Amino acid sequence: MAFFDDLRDRIEATDSVVSVGLDADIDRIPDHLLDEDLPRWAFNRRIIDATHEHAAAYKPNAAFYEDEDGWRSLRETIAYAHGKGVPVLLDAKRADIGNTTRKYADLLDDADAITVNPYMGRDSIQPFLAREDKGVFVLCRTSNPGGSDLQSLELDSGEPLYERVAALCDLWNEHGNVGLVVGATGPEELEHLREQVPDLPFLVPGVGAQGGDAEAAVEFGLADGVGLVNSSRGIIFAGEDRGEEFDKAAGQAAKRLKKRLNQYR
């Protein structure tokens, strides 16, 4: 089953477009979990148990798992999420050329979708695009303040670079498996990109701790009802001061975000 078909089914089943970012920062995991064999996995398991009924997807960021125990934790996390019926989008932002990018694409053997960086051109992400059953979210207009350093540069055609990225991704969407990463901190840009590429689902970060526009994220992030609005720290660390009940706070935060977003769906 193609990723975006699977995601549509999940969105309908949960009545939610919430993506929960599993950024299992070892420095913020509750102390009582640090004695576990795999603390990040123990943390994620509790978060998934508390949030899965509100989650359209989980989005672990690879940066928090890039060591031996981390990769083990990530594989366990993905398998557990799948056991709950939730697709997993790996936020890895990979791209390269030749054998390197083909090896990076092996990450999709476990995950259902991945984020990629387009700035080396199509050949650098082609092995991802070729995985017809997997989702590929291409960085387009990110929510960080420095995103404009490159993404907003004006080309000779008069368009900013991020618009050219969106147009190229529309052309590269031969298998219907391409989406865009577009931050919620620039609602006018979200709206403009939706007009430009009406059929590409967006992954919209920045609604949680970064304070992005939830209404714009929903109104312009979804393509025919399909898309994801992500919150990471705002959900998983909502109970950072709650000790062993940290997961309950995470579940409540996910439920609140789901309700908030559904006002605009």
MOPE-V676280 format. One record per residue. N is the residue number from 1. RES is the residue in one letter. SS is DSSP state (alpha for helix, beta for strand, coil for the rest). PHI is phi as a letter, one per 30 degrees, with the letter a starting at -180 (* if undefined). OMEGA is omega in whole degrees, -180 to 180 (NA if undefined). Layout:
N|RES|SS|PHI|OMEGA, N|RES|SS|PHI|OMEGA
//
This chain:
1|M|coil|*|-180, 2|A|coil|d|-174, 3|F|alpha|e|-175, 4|F|alpha|d|171, 5|D|alpha|d|178, 6|D|alpha|d|180, 7|L|alpha|d|178, 8|R|alpha|e|179, 9|D|alpha|d|-180, 10|R|alpha|d|178, 11|I|alpha|d|180, 12|E|alpha|d|-177, 13|A|alpha|d|-176, 14|T|alpha|c|-173, 15|D|coil|h|-174, 16|S|coil|a|172, 17|V|coil|c|-178, 18|V|beta|d|168, 19|S|beta|c|179, 20|V|beta|c|-179, 21|G|coil|d|-178, 22|L|coil|c|180, 23|D|coil|c|-171, 24|A|coil|d|180, 25|D|coil|d|-176, 26|I|coil|e|-179, 27|D|coil|d|-178, 28|R|coil|c|178, 29|I|coil|d|-179, 30|P|coil|e|-175, 31|D|alpha|e|-175, 32|H|alpha|d|178, 33|L|alpha|c|-173, 34|L|coil|d|177, 35|D|coil|d|177, 36|E|coil|d|178, 37|D|coil|e|179, 38|L|coil|b|-175, 39|P|alpha|e|-179, 40|R|alpha|d|176, 41|W|alpha|d|179, 42|A|alpha|d|178, 43|F|alpha|d|-177, 44|N|alpha|d|180, 45|R|alpha|e|180, 46|R|alpha|d|179, 47|I|alpha|d|-180, 48|I|alpha|d|178, 49|D|alpha|e|-175, 50|A|alpha|d|-170, 51|T|alpha|c|-167, 52|H|alpha|d|-179, 53|E|alpha|d|179, 54|H|alpha|c|-171, 55|A|coil|c|171, 56|A|coil|d|179, 57|A|beta|a|169, 58|Y|beta|c|-178, 59|K|coil|b|173, 60|P|coil|d|176, 61|N|beta|c|-174, 62|A|alpha|e|-177, 63|A|alpha|e|-177, 64|F|alpha|c|-175, 65|Y|coil|b|-171, 66|E|coil|d|170, 67|D|coil|a|-173, 68|E|alpha|e|179, 69|D|alpha|d|179, 70|G|alpha|d|179, 71|W|alpha|d|176, 72|R|alpha|d|179, 73|S|alpha|d|-179, 74|L|alpha|d|179, 75|R|alpha|d|177, 76|E|alpha|d|180, 77|T|alpha|d|-179, 78|I|alpha|d|-180, 79|A|alpha|d|-178, 80|Y|alpha|d|177, 81|A|alpha|d|178, 82|H|alpha|d|178, 83|G|alpha|d|176, 84|K|coil|c|179, 85|G|coil|i|-175, 86|V|coil|c|176, 87|P|beta|d|-177, 88|V|beta|b|176, 89|L|beta|c|-180, 90|L|beta|d|179, 91|D|beta|d|-174, 92|A|beta|c|178, 93|K|beta|h|-177, 94|R|beta|d|170, 95|A|coil|l|175, 96|D|coil|a|180, 97|I|coil|b|173, 98|G|alpha|i|-177, 99|N|alpha|d|-177, 100|T|alpha|d|-179, 101|T|alpha|d|175, 102|R|alpha|d|177, 103|K|alpha|d|177, 104|Y|alpha|e|-178, 105|A|alpha|d|177, 106|D|alpha|d|176, 107|L|alpha|e|180, 108|L|alpha|d|173, 109|D|alpha|d|-180, 110|D|coil|c|-176, 111|A|coil|d|-179, 112|D|coil|c|-179, 113|A|beta|a|-176, 114|I|beta|a|170, 115|T|beta|c|-179, 116|V|beta|b|-179, 117|N|coil|c|-173, 118|P|coil|d|-165, 119|Y|coil|d|169, 120|M|coil|c|175, 121|G|coil|j|-172, 122|R|alpha|e|-176, 123|D|alpha|d|-179, 124|S|alpha|d|179, 125|I|alpha|c|-177, 126|Q|alpha|e|179, 127|P|alpha|d|175, 128|F|alpha|d|-179, 129|L|alpha|d|-177, 130|A|coil|d|178, 131|R|coil|d|-169, 132|E|coil|e|-177, 133|D|coil|d|-176, 134|K|coil|c|177, 135|G|beta|d|180, 136|V|beta|b|178, 137|F|beta|c|-174, 138|V|beta|c|176, 139|L|beta|e|-178, 140|C|beta|b|178, 141|R|beta|b|-171, 142|T|coil|d|-171, 143|S|coil|d|-178, 144|N|coil|d|-177, 145|P|alpha|e|-179, 146|G|alpha|d|-179, 147|G|alpha|e|-178, 148|S|alpha|d|-179, 149|D|alpha|e|179, 150|L|alpha|c|-170, 151|Q|alpha|d|-178, 152|S|coil|c|179, 153|L|coil|d|-177, 154|E|beta|d|177, 155|L|coil|d|179, 156|D|coil|e|179, 157|S|coil|d|-179, 158|G|coil|j|-180, 159|E|coil|d|174, 160|P|beta|d|-176, 161|L|alpha|e|-177, 162|Y|alpha|d|176, 163|E|alpha|d|177, 164|R|alpha|d|177, 165|V|alpha|e|-180, 166|A|alpha|d|-179, 167|A|alpha|d|178, 168|L|alpha|d|180, 169|C|alpha|d|176, 170|D|alpha|d|177, 171|L|alpha|d|-177, 172|W|alpha|d|-173, 173|N|coil|d|-176, 174|E|coil|d|-176, 175|H|coil|c|-180, 176|G|coil|i|-176, 177|N|coil|b|-175, 178|V|beta|c|171, 179|G|beta|b|-179, 180|L|beta|b|169, 181|V|beta|c|-178, 182|V|beta|b|-173, 183|G|coil|d|-179, 184|A|coil|d|-178, 185|T|coil|d|176, 186|G|coil|b|-174, 187|P|alpha|d|179, 188|E|alpha|d|177, 189|E|alpha|d|175, 190|L|alpha|e|-179, 191|E|alpha|d|-178, 192|H|alpha|d|179, 193|L|alpha|d|177, 194|R|alpha|d|176, 195|E|alpha|d|-177, 196|Q|alpha|d|-178, 197|V|coil|b|-172, 198|P|coil|d|-173, 199|D|coil|c|-177, 200|L|coil|c|175, 201|P|coil|d|178, 202|F|beta|c|162, 203|L|beta|c|-173, 204|V|beta|c|173, 205|P|coil|d|172, 206|G|coil|j|-178, 207|V|coil|d|-176, 208|G|coil|d|-174, 209|A|coil|d|-178, 210|Q|coil|d|172, 211|G|coil|i|-179, 212|G|coil|d|-174, 213|D|coil|d|-177, 214|A|alpha|d|-179, 215|E|alpha|d|179, 216|A|alpha|d|180, 217|A|alpha|e|-180, 218|V|alpha|d|-176, 219|E|alpha|d|-175, 220|F|alpha|c|-178, 221|G|alpha|d|-175, 222|L|coil|c|174, 223|A|beta|c|-175, 224|D|coil|h|176, 225|G|coil|i|-176, 226|V|beta|c|178, 227|G|coil|l|-177, 228|L|beta|b|173, 229|V|beta|c|-171, 230|N|beta|c|166, 231|S|beta|b|180, 232|S|coil|c|-176, 233|R|alpha|e|-179, 234|G|alpha|d|178, 235|I|alpha|c|-169, 236|I|alpha|d|178, 237|F|coil|c|178, 238|A|coil|d|180, 239|G|coil|c|-176, 240|E|coil|e|-180, 241|D|coil|c|-174, 242|R|coil|c|178, 243|G|alpha|h|-175, 244|E|alpha|d|178, 245|E|alpha|c|-179, 246|F|alpha|e|-176, 247|D|alpha|d|178, 248|K|alpha|d|178, 249|A|alpha|d|178, 250|A|alpha|d|178, 251|G|alpha|d|178, 252|Q|alpha|d|179, 253|A|alpha|d|178, 254|A|alpha|d|179, 255|K|alpha|d|179, 256|R|alpha|d|-180, 257|L|alpha|d|177, 258|K|alpha|e|-180, 259|K|alpha|d|-180, 260|R|alpha|d|-179, 261|L|alpha|d|-177, 262|N|alpha|d|174, 263|Q|coil|d|-172, 264|Y|coil|c|-178, 265|R|coil|d|NA
//
